[in-house]
Amino acid sequence: IRRQTFTPVEPDDFDLERLPAHLRMGYAVVDDRGRRLARGTDLASLQEKLKTRTRDSVARVATAAARAPIERGGVTVWDDTLGEAGTVPRQVEVRRADTTIRGYPALVDEGAAVALRLQVSVDDQLRAHRAGVRRLVQLAVPSPLSYVQEHLTHAEKLSLAASPYRSTAALIDDALRAVIDAELDARAELPWTRADFEAVRDAVNRGLPDRLFRIVATAASVLAAAREADVAISRTSSLALMAPLADCRTQLAQLVFDGFIGRTGLERLPRLVVYLRGIAHRVEKLAENPGRDRAGQTEFETALRLFEQAGGSLPLAADARADLVRVRWMLEELRLSLFAQPLGPQGPISVQRVRKALAD
């Protein structure tokens, strides 16, 4: 990437986006023959736009230098083919002319298997590797699906049948992913050696059916609370209350959706019941003081806007940054504080605290 400087402009308090393109400072992306591939003023956008092409180029150069394939697909077991002595290397370096090209190997989730692929940054490597390790653990652990399904109570089966998942099996599979994520979170770093991977696999497999039963029971409670919130919204009909009811409906969809167990995480999952009861409580109190609800909505939207400006979204992306994950749940506690105070938000919460959490 070559940085190109165009005609300077003074004073310095101008709006860059309103300047003509030829007056801006920008970047040009060129290949090894000097041909321009792209150009723009936003380096991050250029990098994102060309990420796949960059990754493929790094892999091609590294493979040519090594005179042997570095990447491989169709991996279903962690063995010595992933690296020397079963260790996935954290980095590979290749010299080309006066340039050092670095690639960052990672396991990549491909559904029925994983692949070893080079990434162009450590952040990309860690993001991909976590998902790849999770998939490989799923493939390595004997599935308790049949056992769990056979031992569900009739009430649990009815509750799970109304879930947003396409099937009970899909819900249980998501619960298994949540168990694996919890084990990965409990460790100082992701596994890069076969021994560390096997330690994660064994920890996940230990008492797995009982753990899944507990998660399924919690999920059933969440789904029951979601139904109660849905009924409360549906039976309240007033044109004057359409806006807050629509917000309640949006909140419900952001809490309970296909994949909500894994996206929420085991530690936070029981708290969903309280958030959902908060929706029902808000609906019940709407008619008593619509003005207070509007003021609360304005305050919440201020916090939500800060969250979105920092890169957050609802529901959260599966690979969201840790600070965004924290603030995402702060938003739910803020809702309780504004609309369902009797249910008890956890700790002091305000727009100012959301702002500070995003700034830290």
Disulfide bonds with the S-S distance in Angstrom:
none
